[in-house]
């Protein structure tokens, strides 16, 4: 792809760029959402976004986007993240045939390890697919039982998309959700099928009429498979921050695809959690300032 220069209005996209203040470990966020113009430069392997106050450059490699530098033009300082640090995840989605219909979204990395999940006491769950298959309420309840060793699992019951519907019993405001994959297995070839990949998110006030509000994808890198004691294919908890907080009684997580062995089309997620709010981490260590 040849280099392109597109000048967009800030009112079309809320741009959040991080920079460190001089002589301090405080992260300063500049939000250009007041109609100020900003420039976006896109090439095969680099994306730069900014204005005369602050700019940020990202590298684009193998579908992954990482910050290579942040320049605060007001204080003439450049911040270069250290190796391994993570801040923004940038995803480009095209909803139309023209550049004006392109949307650039920047959900930040979720610090779910330090966040408190919502209390699921009294909640119920159902799990069905569009082919008429499904699990009993007891098996579906394993998604919210707090036990990472239990999960719905039936290799004969396999057909995406799967709908995991969570009834919170009353309207609640939610900002993020997380998924724990099926438990690891003592044989390295197993414990992979049915791990959620692409997903769609819906909400409802009555459990009948649904509104889609977000979509995303968990990848093999996100799960970070590893071995724990004698178990292979143990995965990290993966999470997704909603574009905006959502209020409803019912939330539906639709599994559209799986990460590994996609032809199996099973659903084997162990736990689904929801969060009122999740700290968003820049992933840049204070010592790197």
Secondary structure, 3 states (H helix, E strand, C coil): CCCEEEEEEHHHCCEEEEEECCCCCCEEEEEECCCCEEEEEECCCEEEEECCCEEEEEEEECCEEEEEEEEECCCCEEECCCCCCCCECCEEEECCCCHHHEEEECCECECHHHCCCCCCCCCEEEEEECCCCECCHHHHHHHHCCCCCCCCCCCCCCCCCEEEEEEEEEEEEEEEEEEECCCCECCCCCCCCCCECEEEEEEECCCCCCEEEEEEECCHHHHCCEEECCEEEECCCEEEEEEEEEEEEEEEEEECCECCCCCCCCCCCCEEEEECCCCECCCCCHHHC
